[in-house]
């Protein structure tokens, strides 16, 4: 990587992780609200702390996959907000295992709460 930008994120809950997680990328990704002027395909290093009890940050590479230059008038979903979508680049399997476990936990609580 040629001088990648760094983003540090400390997810507070499985619900917050689920809100910002983008499952439609091949290896997953995240949306970040920001007014920073990223460019498409900028290389990113994410330093993620997940809300599953292990406070050890995990570094994973990604690239800027899309940019929302400004928020839409009516915000229906997270990516209607100004920010950038980061597609993960070959994340370690243990990271994806932890993310999927948190997403399943979040989905289970949503199903029982309905």
DAVENNOR-V11856 format. One record per backbone hydrogen bond with DSSP energy under -0.5 kcal/mol. NH is the residue of the N-H (numbers start at 1). CO is the residue of the C=O. E is the energy in kcal/mol with one decimal. If there is no record, write none. Layout:
{{NH CO E} {NH CO E}}
//
This chain:
{{3 1 -0.5} {5 43 -2.0} {7 45 -2.4} {9 47 -2.6} {11 9 -0.6} {11 49 -2.2} {17 13 -2.1} {18 14 -2.6} {19 15 -1.8} {20 16 -1.6} {21 17 -1.5} {22 29 -3.3} {23 21 -0.6} {25 22 -1.0} {28 25 -1.6} {30 86 -2.0} {31 20 -2.3} {32 84 -2.7} {34 32 -0.5} {34 82 -0.7} {38 36 -1.9} {41 64 -2.9} {42 39 -2.1} {44 62 -2.8} {45 5 -2.6} {46 44 -0.5} {46 60 -3.2} {47 7 -2.8} {48 46 -0.6} {48 58 -3.0} {49 9 -2.1} {52 50 -0.9} {55 53 -0.8} {57 55 -0.6} {58 48 -2.9} {60 46 -2.4} {62 44 -2.3} {63 87 -2.0} {64 42 -2.0} {65 63 -0.6} {65 85 -3.1} {66 85 -1.2} {68 83 -3.2} {69 67 -0.7} {72 80 -2.5} {75 73 -0.6} {76 74 -0.8} {80 77 -2.1} {81 78 -1.6} {83 68 -1.7} {84 32 -2.4} {85 66 -2.7} {86 30 -3.4} {86 84 -0.5} {87 63 -2.6} {87 85 -0.6} {88 28 -2.7} {89 61 -3.0} {90 88 -0.6} {95 92 -0.8} {96 92 -1.7} {97 93 -2.4} {98 94 -2.0} {99 95 -2.7} {100 96 -2.7} {101 97 -2.0} {102 98 -2.1} {103 99 -2.5} {104 100 -2.5} {105 101 -2.3} {106 102 -2.5} {107 103 -2.8} {108 104 -2.5} {109 105 -1.9} {110 106 -1.9} {111 107 -2.1} {112 108 -2.0} {113 109 -1.4} {114 110 -0.9}}
//
